[in-house]
Amino acid sequence: MTSARVALAPPGVREWIADAVRAGGGSLVAPSEANVLVWAEPAKAKELDALLHSDARGVRWVQLPWAGIEPYVEILADQEGSERIWTCAKGVYADPVAEHALTLLLAGLRGLDRYARATSWSGPHGTNLLGAKIVIVGGGGITESLLRLLEPFGADVTVVRRHPTATGLDGLGASRVVDVSELDSALDGAVGVVLALALTSETEGIIGRRQLERVSEVGWIVNVARGRHIVTDDLVEMLRENRIGGAALDVTEPEPLPDDHPLWSLPNCIITPHVGNTPEMALPLLAARITENIRRWGTGEPLLGLVDPTLGY
């Protein structure tokens, strides 16, 4: 067994994180005495880097707070070849984010974008999710949760991911799992497209006009991943031209979305302010992950949410 001597940083970390560490059997120590560091502030990546090069040089494992690790990409790049272990919260928030993705997809297909803005009685509008062709881009925890939620609808679901083999996603309800090189063809006639993938240099701008033109004219694109996955100007053009049914965005580029941005005024666009996973939902889930990983560290079991510095997620 390896004793978890845990430093919490930066200063001012909330007490619930300390409670989570203790619940896992860890002891709280100063960074200079720690073999584990729980970092709790995404906006202060430079401070983390400085700490690892000074007082916390003996840290063997770093637990990051959120699923996305974009603020830490440069630090991780310097870690290639290092024996230091990095974990993040990927998979922790999968269920609430998948629920939000399904909510946005149903809202779009059922015309809630126009009905919510209406000021008088209007005609019928809507598209069934039942039996519809759906494409999910990404193969992580959100996709796994969303596949379970989609099962009662009998949708024909294609999952597009970087490593399509040996995923087990077909057993969760995917009709097929294909490589990202097949994205364009997979989008042909799709009624729903859900983005649930990590943001890397390869996935930035993965959805532009060329991809959107392959989606059904009644199709909706839902983004619960990162705004930069979509070429925003291309999306605005497609929505203005009514070339697709619409877009439901929990994330945008830029973010926060400026008040005067054209997406706000488009009737076929639904925007939520990055609330697929709210703080009230997140804290107990993250606390449970920290507790479990501290316990695993102590017993020598594999940690959850491992980050591959070479892949960037």
N, C-alpha and C positions, 0 to 999 in steps of 0.2 A: 504493500500500500504506500501511496505517496501523499504525504500530508499537504493539504492545500493551504498555503500561507498567502493570503489574498490581500492585495492592496486595492483600494477603491480610489478612482481618480476620474476627473480633476476634483479639486477641493469643492465641498458643498454638495457632494453626492447625497441623494435622498436616502433616508433611513430604511426604506423598504428594500433597497438593494443590499444593505448590510444584513437585514433580516433574511433575505434570500440566501446569502452566502453562509450565514450561520446554520440555516435549515439544511444546507447540503453538507454540513460537517466541516466547513472551512473556518479558519481563524483569521481575524483581521490584523494586519501588520502594516508597517510603513513600507513604502516602495523599495527601500534599500534592503529589506528583509524578505521580500515577496518572491515566490516562484510563479504566482498567478496575478494577473492584472485584469480587473474588470473596469473597462472604460465606459463612461456614461454620457459623453457629450460629442455628438457627431460634428458639431461646428468648430471643434477645437483640435483638429487632426494634427496641426503643427505642434501643439503642446504635447500630444501623445508621442510624437516622434522625438521631441526633445527629452521627454521623461525616459524613454527607452534607451537613449544614448547617455543618460546621466545616472540618476538614482536607481532606476529600474533595470539596469543592465542584466541582472540575474533572473529576470522574468522568463519563464519557459513557455507560458501560454497566455494569450491575450484574448479576452472575451469582449467583442464589440456589441453595441446596443441594438442596432437595427438590421433588417435584412439586407438593405442596400449598403454597399461599402464604397460608393463613389468617393467620399471624402478621404479615403485611406489608400487609394490606388497607388499613389506615388510611394507611400511608406511600404506597401506590400511588394512593390517592384524591387525595392532594395532588400527584401527579405528572401529572394530566391536563393536557394541553396542553404538557407539558415535552418537550424533545427527547431526554431521557435514555432509553436503551434498557434494558429489564428482560428477563431470561430466567430460567427456572427449569428444573428437571430433568424436566418432564413428558415422558413417552414413554421416559425412560431406564430405568425399572423395569417397563415394560409386560410383558415376557416372564415374569419370575418371578411377578409378581402375577397374571397371567392363568393361569399354571400352578396357582397356589394356588386361584384361583377354581374351576377345573375340578376340582381335588382335592376341595374342599368340596362342590361340586355332586354329584359322583359319590358321595361319602361319604353325603350326605343321602339321595339317591334310592335308594341300595342298602342303606339301613338301618344303616349303621355306628354311628349314634348309639345305637341300642338294643342292637346286638350287642356294642359295646365295653363297655357297662355291665352286660351280662348275667352272671349267675353260674351259670346252668344252660342246658342245651340248649333252644332255642326253635324256634317254627315259622318258615316262610318268610315273608319280607317284602322288598319292593323294587319299584322302578319303573324302567323302561328310560329311558336317555337317547337311545337309538337312535330317530330319527324324532320325538322329543318337541318340543313347542312351548316355545320358550325366548324370553325377553325380556331384552335387555341394555339397561340405562338408562345412556346415555353413549356418546359416539362418538369417543373419543380413542384413544391408543395401546394401552391395556389391551383395549379392545374389538376393535381390529384383531388383536391377538395371540390373543385368545380365539376369534375367528371362525376363525382358522387351526386352532386346537386342536380346535374343534368339528366341523370339516369331515368327518372320518371317521365321525362319528355320524349324519350325514344329518339333523341337527336342522332344524326349521322355525324360523329365528331372525328375530325382529323387533328392530331397533335403534331405540330412542327417544332422540332428541337434539334440541338446541335449533335446529340448522340442518340439516334433513334433506336438502336438495338438494345435488347436486354433491359428495358425500362419497367416492364410490368404494367404500363399504362393501359394496354389493351384489356387487361383483366379488370381494370377500373371503369371500363365503359368506352374507351376510345375505339373507333372502328378501324383506325389505322394510325401509325406513328411514322412520320417521314422526316427526312433530313431537311435542314434549313435551305439547302440548295433547291428543294422542290417547293419552296414557299409560293412562288408565283402561280404555279399550276394548281396547287392546293386551294388557292383563293378563288378559283373559277366558280362563279355562281354562289358563293357563300352568302348565307342569310345573316350569319353572325360571325364576327371575328373578334376574339378576345386576346389582348396582349398581356401576357403574364410572364415576362422573361427578364433576366438581368440586363442591366445597361452596361455594355462594353463598347469598345471602339468598333467591333464588328456589327453590333446591333443598333448603333445610333443611326437613325434615318432608315431603318429597315422597311418602313411603310411610307411610300411616296405615291405620287400619282400613278405610276405604272402598276403598282400593286392594287391601289384602290379601284382602278378601272376594271379589274377582274372580278370585283365583288358584285353580287346581285344589285340591281337598281333599287331593291327594297332592303338591301343589307345594311346592317349597323356595325360599326366598329366601336369596340369598348376598350378603353385603355386604363388598366389599374396597375401598370408597371412604372414607367418613367415617361415624361413628356417627350424627351428627345428621341424616342423610338419612332415618332411620326414626324414627317416633314410638314410643319404646321401650315406653311403657305400653300402647299399642295392640297392639304385637307380643306382649307378654307375655300379654295377654288372648286373642289369637287362638291362641297356642300352648297355653295352658291349656285352651281349648275344643276343641282338636284340629281347628280350622277349616281349617288348612293342614297339609301334611306336616311342615314344620319350618323352622328358620332356621339357617344356618351363617354365623357372624359373625367376621370377622377384625378388625373395628372395632366399637366400641360407644359408647353415650352413657348414662352417663358413661364416660370412659376415663382410667385403667384402671378396669375394672369392679369395684366393691366386692365383697368376699368374701361378703357376705350378700345380694347382689342375686338376685332370683328367677330370672333367666336361667340361673344356674349349676345350679339344681336341676331345671330342666325337661328331661324325657327326650328331647324332640324339638328340642333346641337343641345345636348344636356351636359351641364358642367357641375361637378361637385368638388369642393375645395380640399382634395387629398384627404378624404375622410373614410376611405375603405377600412382603415384601422384607426380608431380614435384613441387618445391617451387612456380613456377609461377602459377600453377593450384591451389595450396593449400591456398595461402595467402588470396585471396578474399573469398574463401569458409569458411575458419576459421574465418575471420573477421565478416562475416555474421552470423555465429553461435554465436560468442561472443556477438554481438549486440543483437541478438534475445534472448539469455539467460539473458542478463542484463535487457532487457525489461520485460521478463517474471518474473524475480525476483521482479521487481518493482511493477508488477500487481498481484503477487501471483499465477501466472499460473505455471503448472508443467514445470520443466526444461527439456531440450533436452540432450540426451547423458548421462543419469544417470548411475553411476557405482555402482555395487553391490560388496562391499568389500569381502563378503563371497564367491562369484563366481570368483572374480578376473577379471571381465570385465564389 
